[in-house]
């Protein structure tokens, strides 16, 4: 089984840290030893845990999930603003990675399985935005078009246990392969 310590740190510390984070100007809020809280990293950690835990851990995760949801509802406007800031930041990083991938495939293909977390977070953040700008939507569509034209259908690239929470229709970029270079 995959080590989920980082995900648990994120989820367990978030209810106590979220209010201060949402009211701050910081996009990346330190929690734990090396973790950085963002809306996207929190949702991703929760989904990874949801897919891989069992037994009494499910009730524990649900308890933290409810506490996080309570903060989200209480500070919805701030949550949405933070999600928007993160969406733009992650899209920029994703675009930079894709540019590197397309210009230097041999040097970047090995990083795709890690870097694609940026695109996963973009998908997760869409539901958290209060509104989406046409420019951001257009830019993400362009990035997706470039990736689709450069790749083909393939097997799920993350741990098998995660496949059930990242379906192919919505998370197609986790189910691709690249031509041999």
N, C-alpha and C positions, 0 to 999 in steps of 0.2 A: 504494500500500500504506500501511496505517496505521503511524504511528510507534510502535514497541514499546519505546522506550528505558526507560520507567518499569517495564514488565513485566520486562525483562531485569535492571534494577537490583534489583528485588524478588527475583527467582529467584536471581540470582548472589550476592547478599549474604546471603541467608537461611541457607544452611548454617552460615556462621560466626556468625551472630547468634542463631539459633534457641535454642540452649541457654540463653544469658543471658536471652533474652526469656521463655522458658518458665518459668524460675526466678524471674522478677521479678514484681512486683505490677502492672506496667504492662500496659494493654490495647493501646495504640498505641505501638509501638516505632519510633523514627526510624531509617531506613536511607536511604542516598543523600541527595540534596539536599532533596527535598520529600516523599519517600515515607514511609509509616507501615506497618510490618509488623504484620499480624494473621494469624491462621490463614485467615480468609476472604479477605483481600486477596491472600495468597500463592497460595491455590488458584485464585482468579479470574485472577491474572496468569499462572499456569501454563497454565490452560485457554485463555486468549487466545493465548498463544504457540503452544501445541499446534495451534491451528486455523490459524495464519497463517505458520508458518515452513516451510522446506523445506531439502533438501540437508544439508550438514554441521551446520546449526543443530539438526537433530533429535537427532543424537547428543549434542551439547552439552547440550541441554535434558534428555535422558534421564539424563545424568551428574549434573546438578544435582537432578533428580527423585529419583534413588536416594539422594543425600546427604540430601535433605530427608526422605525416607521412613525412612532410618536414624535420624535424630534423632527423628522421630515415634514410631518403635517403642521407642527407648531411653527416651524420656520420655513414654510414652503417657498416664499419669495426668495429668501437667501439661498435655499437649496437649489432653486432653479438658476439663480445667477451664478453660483459656483459651478453647477453643471455646465452652463454655457461657457464659462471661462475655460473649464477643463476640456470641453469639446473642441474649442478652437486650438488650444495648446496641443492636444493629442492629434488632431488632424494635421497640424503643422509637422509634428514629429513623424507621423505616418507617411506624409508626403515626402519628407526628407529621406526616410528609409526606402520608400519605393523608388525614388530617384536614384539612390545608390544601387539598389537591386537591378534596375533596368540598365544602368550604365556599367556596372561591374558585377555581373551575375555570379561569377565564380567566387568572388570575395564575399558575397552577401547571402547566397542561397542557404548556407548553414545557419544563418541568424533568423530566417523567416519564422520558424516555429516559436521563437521567443518574441520577436518584434510584432507578430500578428496580434499579440495581446492588446496593442494600441487600437487596432481595428475592432477587436471584440469590445473594448471599452467604449469606442465610439457608438457601436450598436446599442450597448447597454445605456448609454447616456441619452440617446434619442428620446426615450420615454420620460426622462427627468427634466427636459428642457421646458421652459414656460412657452417658448416660441422658437421657431427655427428661421434663420435668415435664408433668403434665397441664394445668396452667395455661398454660404457654408454648404447648403444642400447641393448646389451645382459643383462645388469643388470636390466634395466627397464622391459624387457621381462620376466625375472625371477620373479621380483616383481609382475608383472601382472598375471603370471601363478599361483603364490601362492594365490593371491587374488581371482582369478577365481575358484580355487579349494576349497576355503574356503567359497564362497558365492554362491548365486543363483540369477536368474533374479528377479527383484522386481520393485516397482514403483519408479518414479523420487523422489530423496530425498531432493532436494532443493525447494525453492519457486516455485509454479506452473508457474509464469510468465517467469521464466528462462528456462523452458523446450524447448522453441522454438529456443534458441540460443545454446543449448547443446544437439544435437541429439544423440539418443541412440547408433547408430552405432559407432560413434567416441568417445563418452563419456560414454561408457558402465558402468563404475565404479560409475556413478551417478544413475544407474538404478539397484541396487543390494540390496539384503537383506541377512541377516546372520541367520544361524540356531539358534534356541533358546538354550541358555546355562544354 
